[in-house]
Amino acid sequence: MQAFIDQSVCFIENHQAWAGLVVGLLAFGESLVLVGILLPGTTVLIIVGGLVGAGIVQPLPVLLAAMVGAALGDTISYFLGKWLGRSVVHKWPLNRYRREVARARLFFHRYGFAAVFVGRFFGPVRATVPLVAGMMGMHRRRFQIANILSAIIWAPVVLSPGWLVAKGAGSIPELDVTSLFGLAAIGVVALIIIAVIALKLRRKRTAAPSRAS
C-alpha cells in the first residue's frame, strides 16, 4: 500500500499535466464497490491537496476531477446493485465482504437518502452504500441528487487537510479575495447540506416511535 501511495504521488509530481486524470481515477476507485475497500485513495488525495497548497499542482483540474470521479464511482456501484439484485451479496467476490455489506445495508435502511450523502465521508461504508442503494431499489433521481451533492462537498474536504498543512496557518491571510470567497462559499454550502441532513435524521427518529405505537 505504501509503495502505491509513494508511486502515485511521485507520478503526479513529475507529470503535473496528468494530475487531474490520476486524481479522477483515484476518486473513482475510492467510490467503486470492492475497489474502494482496498484502495488507499484518500491518503493519496490528502497528499495531493498538499501539492496543490504548495503550488506544484493546479487546483481546479484536481478539484473537478475528484468530484467527477467520485460521482461516477458511486453511480456505477449503484447500477451494479440495481442490475444484479440482492443475491449478489451471496456470490464471489462480495460474499467475502458480507460484514461490510451488512453494515452498509443497516446504515441505508435507517437513513436512506442521508446515508448515500453522508456515507461518502465514512470509510467503512463508503464503497458499499451505493451498491446497497441500488439493491434496495432507491429511486435513481434521489440517489443521483445525494451522490452529486456529496461528491461536490467531498472533493474539497478530502483535499483540504493537505492544502492547509502546505499553506500553513501564517500564510492564510495572504490568500486573495477569490480564494477566500470560494472557501467561504464551500463552507456555507456544506453547512446548509449538513443542516438539512440533520433535520431529516431528526424527523426519522421522531417518526419511528409513532410508527411503532
C-alpha positions in Angstrom: 0.0 0.0 0.0 2.8 2.4 0.9 4.5 1.7 -2.4 1.3 2.5 -4.3 0.9 5.8 -2.4 4.6 6.8 -3.0 4.4 5.9 -6.7 1.1 7.8 -7.2 2.4 10.9 -5.5 5.7 10.8 -7.4 4.0 10.4 -10.7 1.7 13.4 -10.1 4.7 15.5 -9.0 6.7 14.5 -12.2 3.7 14.6 -14.6 1.6 17.5 -13.4 -0.4 17.7 -16.7 -1.8 14.2 -15.8 -2.7 15.2 -12.2 -6.4 15.7 -12.9 -6.7 12.3 -14.6 -4.9 10.5 -11.9 -6.9 12.2 -9.2 -10.1 11.4 -11.1 -9.2 7.7 -11.3 -8.3 7.6 -7.6 -11.6 9.2 -6.6 -13.4 6.8 -9.0 -11.7 3.8 -7.4 -12.3 5.1 -3.9 -16.0 5.2 -4.6 -16.3 1.9 -6.5 -17.6 -1.1 -4.8 -14.9 -3.5 -3.5 -12.1 -1.4 -5.1 -12.8 1.3 -2.6 -12.3 -1.1 0.3 -8.8 -2.0 -0.8 -7.6 1.2 -2.5 -5.8 3.8 -0.3 -7.1 6.6 -2.4 -8.0 9.0 0.4 -4.4 9.0 1.6 -3.1 9.9 -1.8 -5.7 12.6 -2.3 -4.8 14.3 1.0 -1.1 14.4 -0.1 -2.2 15.8 -3.5 -4.0 18.5 -1.5 -0.6 19.4 -0.1 0.8 19.6 -3.6 -2.0 22.0 -4.5 -1.2 24.1 -1.5 2.5 24.2 -2.3 1.7 25.4 -5.9 3.0 22.3 -7.6 -0.3 21.2 -8.9 -3.1 23.4 -10.3 -6.2 23.3 -8.0 -9.1 23.5 -10.5 -8.4 20.4 -12.6 -7.7 18.3 -9.5 -10.9 19.5 -7.7 -13.2 18.9 -10.7 -11.6 15.5 -11.4 -12.1 14.4 -7.8 -15.8 15.5 -8.0 -16.5 13.7 -11.3 -14.5 10.6 -10.4 -16.3 10.2 -7.0 -19.8 10.7 -8.6 -19.1 8.2 -11.4 -17.8 5.6 -9.0 -20.9 5.8 -6.9 -23.1 5.7 -10.0 -21.6 2.5 -11.3 -21.8 0.9 -7.9 -25.5 1.9 -7.7 -26.3 0.4 -11.1 -24.4 -2.8 -10.3 -26.6 -3.2 -7.2 -29.7 -2.4 -9.2 -28.9 -4.8 -12.1 -27.5 -7.7 -10.1 -30.1 -7.5 -7.2 -29.8 -8.6 -3.6 -28.5 -12.1 -4.4 -25.2 -10.6 -5.5 -24.0 -10.5 -1.8 -24.0 -14.3 -1.8 -21.7 -14.5 -4.8 -18.0 -14.1 -5.2 -16.3 -11.7 -4.6 -18.9 -9.9 -2.4 -19.5 -13.0 -0.3 -16.1 -12.3 1.2 -17.3 -8.9 2.4 -20.7 -9.7 3.9 -19.9 -7.8 7.1 -19.2 -4.6 5.2 -22.3 -5.0 3.1 -24.5 -5.8 6.1 -23.2 -2.7 7.9 -24.0 -0.5 4.8 -27.4 -2.1 4.5 -28.3 -1.3 8.1 -27.0 2.2 7.6 -29.1 2.7 4.4 -32.2 1.1 6.0 -32.0 3.6 8.8 -31.2 6.8 7.0 -32.0 6.3 3.2 -31.2 9.5 1.3 -28.9 10.8 4.0 -27.0 7.6 4.1 -25.9 8.0 0.5 -24.8 11.5 1.1 -23.1 11.0 4.5 -21.7 7.5 3.6 -19.1 9.0 1.3 -17.4 10.6 4.3 -17.1 7.3 6.3 -14.6 4.7 5.2 -16.4 1.6 6.5 -19.4 2.2 4.3 -18.2 4.5 1.5 -17.7 1.8 -1.1 -20.8 -0.3 -0.3 -23.6 2.2 0.4 -24.2 3.0 -3.3 -24.4 -0.7 -4.2 -26.9 -1.3 -1.3 -28.9 1.7 -2.5 -29.3 0.0 -5.9 -30.0 -3.4 -4.4 -32.7 -1.8 -2.2 -34.4 -0.1 -5.2 -33.7 3.5 -4.3 -35.1 5.9 -6.9 -32.5 6.9 -9.5 -33.1 10.6 -9.2 -32.9 10.6 -5.4 -29.7 8.7 -5.5 -28.1 11.0 -8.0 -29.0 14.1 -6.1 -27.4 12.7 -2.9 -24.5 11.3 -5.0 -23.6 14.5 -6.8 -24.1 16.8 -3.8 -21.9 14.7 -1.7 -19.2 14.5 -4.4 -19.2 18.3 -4.7 -18.6 18.6 -0.9 -16.3 15.6 -0.5 -13.7 16.7 -3.1 -12.6 19.9 -1.3 -13.0 18.3 2.1 -10.6 15.4 1.3 -8.0 17.8 -0.3 -8.2 20.5 2.4 -6.1 18.8 5.1 -3.0 18.6 2.9 -3.7 22.0 1.4 -3.9 23.6 4.9 -0.7 21.9 6.0 1.2 23.1 2.9 -0.1 26.6 3.2 0.4 26.9 6.9 -1.7 29.0 9.3 0.5 32.0 8.9 0.0 32.3 5.1 -3.8 32.0 5.2 -4.2 35.8 5.5 -2.2 36.2 2.2 -4.9 34.4 0.2 -6.6 36.6 -2.4 -10.3 37.6 -2.3 -11.3 35.0 -4.8 -9.8 32.2 -2.8 -11.4 33.4 0.4 -14.8 33.8 -1.3 -14.5 30.2 -2.7 -13.6 28.8 0.7 -16.5 30.7 2.3 -18.9 29.5 -0.3 -17.9 25.9 0.2 -18.3 26.3 3.9 -21.8 27.8 3.6 -22.9 25.1 1.2 -21.5 22.4 3.5 -23.3 23.8 6.5 -26.6 24.1 4.7 -26.4 20.5 3.5 -25.4 19.2 6.9 -28.3 21.1 8.5 -30.7 19.6 6.0 -29.4 16.1 6.7 -29.5 16.6 10.4 -33.1 17.8 10.2 -34.0 14.7 8.1 -32.4 12.3 10.6 -34.2 14.0 13.5 -37.5 13.6 11.7 -36.8 10.0 11.1 -36.0 9.4 14.8 -39.2 11.2 15.9 -41.3 9.4 13.4 -40.0 5.9 14.4 -41.7 5.8 17.8 -45.0 6.9 16.4 -44.9 4.2 13.7 -44.1 1.6 16.4 -47.0 2.7 18.6 
